[in-house]
Amino acid sequence: SSSSAPVPSASPPSADTTGERDPDTQEGTPMPGAPITKSSAQLLLAANRTREYASLKKGDTAISVYYIMTINHFGHQAGFTKLIDRILSTKPLPIPTGGPAFAYSANSALARISLTTLRMLLRPIVNAKDHYTLSFARTYIPQLQSAVFQVLLDATAEELLPEDKVVFKEVGHLMQELMAVNLQEGEIAAYIERFNLDIALKSFRSTNLEKRLRGLRYIKKMAARAEKKEERRLFATLWGKVVL
């Protein structure tokens, strides 16, 4: 009996394991239990329509097709969305009870993700930056950038330890690499400059006099550099200049 026409859906269809010829590749997909070779993996890549998040560039023989399949599988499992959710998530801090235990209450302060954990989560995302599809990169990277910038901004509410300052800069440079997929150098510098000004304004609104003066000094420096484009560009690449 003939099979019915496929019904379009938001998720990619499962791999065809009937051995029939794939309309896109004009080749047969591997039979169940057959060993997966590089060519058969490429067929599965096409059969699964898994080119939404990453693709194997034409003529690029240095990248394994399995790596591209892993990126796409991560995306189809909502991994990229869950990553942003994790970055923006908060958890209550325990309050000492006076005994050996700790308790949580409505008055517990909320803690964001640590800078070290943020750096760990970003590294594989940045490492895959050259393989994202254009449409995915254009929609996802700005969302991730917004989430990361928010965490970095919140981290400046308290005085950072020396080791945290190092991680802060590393996270910033990772984001800079990722932003370069969509943006030119001047556009990236403008985002960093705006981010530093956000830190300066937050510092200026602090109840701590030293932080307020630090924020004010930075704002004055940026105002003085506004007409000097070269100095402005160089200054804008210094992540967290206000606090670091």
Secondary structure, DSSP 4 states (H G I P E B T S, - for coil): -PPPPPPP-SSPPPPP-S-PBPTTTSSBPPPTT----HHHHHHHHHHTT--SSB---TT--SS-HHHHHHHHHHHHTTHHHHHHHHHH-EEEPPEE-SSS-EE--TTPPEEE--HHHHHHHHHHHHHTGGGB-HHHHHHHHHHHHHHHHHHHHHHTTSPPPHHHHHHHHHHHHHHHHHHTTT--HHHHHHHHHHHHHHHHHHHHTSS-HHHHHHHHHHHHHHHHHTT-HHHHHHHHTSTTTTT-
